[in-house]
Amino acid sequence: MNDAIETVRTALCYALVCDDMKDAIVGAVNEGSDADTIGAVTGTVAGTRFGATEFPDRWLTSIEHWVELERFAQ
């Protein structure tokens, strides 16, 4: 349970304090520990705060089946 609280605390700190999406996610992931989970939670909160269009294009285009996912989201 403590790990879950620490994950949410770290993710919220970065997502709400950083000035842009990339800094929030990279900073949170670089904290170490459960980096993939912290990054996912941070990305969700930062995506809500900054908007999905603020994800760096090179991150999005490296996702397998990105074109289909983007089309599905519209």
N, C-alpha and C positions, 0 to 999 in steps of 0.2 A: 504493500500500500504506500509506503514512503517513497518508493521509486516513482509511482504514478504522480504523486504530489510534486516531487522534484521536477519531473518532466513538464508538467503543466506550468509550474512556476517559472522555469527557465524559458519555455516557449513564450509565455505571456510577456515576460520581461523584454525579450528581444523583439517580439512582434509589435509591442506597443511603444517601445522607447526609440528604436532605430528610425532613421529618416527615410529609408527606402527598403523595398522588398529584398533585394539581393543582400544587403548588409545584415538584415534581420536573420535570414535563413543561414547564410554562411557563418555568421557569428554564433548562432545557436548550435549548429552542427559542430563547430570547432570547439565547443565546450567539452566534447568527448562523451563519456558515459554511454548512454543509449542514443547515440547520435541519429540513427535513422528515425526513431520514434519522435525525438525532439524536433528534428527537421520537418517531419510530416505535420506535427501539431503547429509548429511555428509557421509553416507554409500556409496552413489552413487559416490561421488567425491573420497573418500578414496579407494573405490574398483577400480576405474580407475587408481589411483596413485600406489597402492600397488599390485593390481591384485586380482582376485576373490579367488584365492587359499589361501589368507591370512585371510579370514574370519575364526574365531575360529570354529572348527568342531562342538563343542557342540551347537553353535548358529544355525548352518545349520541343524543339525540332529533333532533339536526340531521343525523345520518347518513342518507343516502337508503336506503330499504328497511330501516330499523332494526327495525321490528316483525318482519319476516320473518327477519332475521338473529338476533334474540333468540330467536324461536321455534325456529329451526334449532339454536341452541346448546344448547337444553334437550333 
